[in-house]
């Protein structure tokens, strides 16, 4: 059995949410799923095939490693978040917080996960792109409303 193709799994022009794990795989470039994260970010988002949303919480999580390593990497990551085309940073506002509370109640999610997922729901994404298998399991009831796309499924 062959793995599905990322281009078949994510419809062109669909809005997507990039989770922290996806962006870490993109920046790190040494994880097994890094080629798929790179394809997604460079070929889908950069090229305009898909517009992406990221939570400001994801930004904070992704910036930790570059901040620890060196200032240049930290500045590069900051430039990425501010200048990358077709990528929108979305704040955690009251509507997102309300949605996160509902998600925590319904699916027993951790607060950071609930806030990131709620950001996607509030911004009407079609796909949550992650490498967190728990999301796929816990969010199965939302399948008709939003799809969880696991990068590891493409290995």
ChimeraX attribute file (.defattr): number of C-alpha atoms within 10 A of each C-alpha:
attribute: neighborCount
match mode: 1-to-1
recipient: residues
	/A:1	3
	/A:2	6
	/A:3	9
	/A:4	11
	/A:5	12
	/A:6	18
	/A:7	12
	/A:8	8
	/A:9	12
	/A:10	19
	/A:11	14
	/A:12	13
	/A:13	13
	/A:14	14
	/A:15	22
	/A:16	29
	/A:17	28
	/A:18	25
	/A:19	25
	/A:20	23
	/A:21	19
	/A:22	26
	/A:23	23
	/A:24	19
	/A:25	21
	/A:26	21
	/A:27	16
	/A:28	11
	/A:29	15
	/A:30	11
	/A:31	13
	/A:32	12
	/A:33	20
	/A:34	21
	/A:35	17
	/A:36	22
	/A:37	27
	/A:38	18
	/A:39	15
	/A:40	26
	/A:41	23
	/A:42	16
	/A:43	15
	/A:44	22
	/A:45	22
	/A:46	17
	/A:47	13
	/A:48	16
	/A:49	17
	/A:50	20
	/A:51	21
	/A:52	27
	/A:53	23
	/A:54	24
	/A:55	24
	/A:56	18
	/A:57	19
	/A:58	22
	/A:59	18
	/A:60	11
	/A:61	16
	/A:62	21
	/A:63	18
	/A:64	11
	/A:65	14
	/A:66	17
	/A:67	14
	/A:68	10
	/A:69	10
	/A:70	10
	/A:71	11
	/A:72	11
	/A:73	16
	/A:74	18
	/A:75	14
	/A:76	13
	/A:77	18
	/A:78	16
	/A:79	11
	/A:80	12
	/A:81	17
	/A:82	12
	/A:83	11
	/A:84	14
	/A:85	15
	/A:86	17
	/A:87	22
	/A:88	17
	/A:89	16
	/A:90	19
	/A:91	14
	/A:92	18
	/A:93	11
	/A:94	9
	/A:95	12
	/A:96	23
	/A:97	18
	/A:98	15
	/A:99	18
	/A:100	26
	/A:101	17
	/A:102	15
	/A:103	21
	/A:104	18
	/A:105	11
	/A:106	12
	/A:107	15
	/A:108	12
	/A:109	20
	/A:110	11
	/A:111	14
	/A:112	14
	/A:113	19
	/A:114	23
	/A:115	27
	/A:116	27
	/A:117	26
	/A:118	24
	/A:119	28
	/A:120	26
	/A:121	19
	/A:122	17
	/A:123	17
	/A:124	16
	/A:125	20
	/A:126	21
	/A:127	24
	/A:128	24
	/A:129	24
	/A:130	23
	/A:131	21
	/A:132	18
	/A:133	14
	/A:134	12
	/A:135	20
	/A:136	18
	/A:137	11
	/A:138	14
	/A:139	17
	/A:140	15
	/A:141	12
	/A:142	11
	/A:143	11
	/A:144	8
	/A:145	12
	/A:146	18
	/A:147	19
	/A:148	22
	/A:149	24
	/A:150	20
	/A:151	23
	/A:152	15
	/A:153	13
	/A:154	15
	/A:155	12
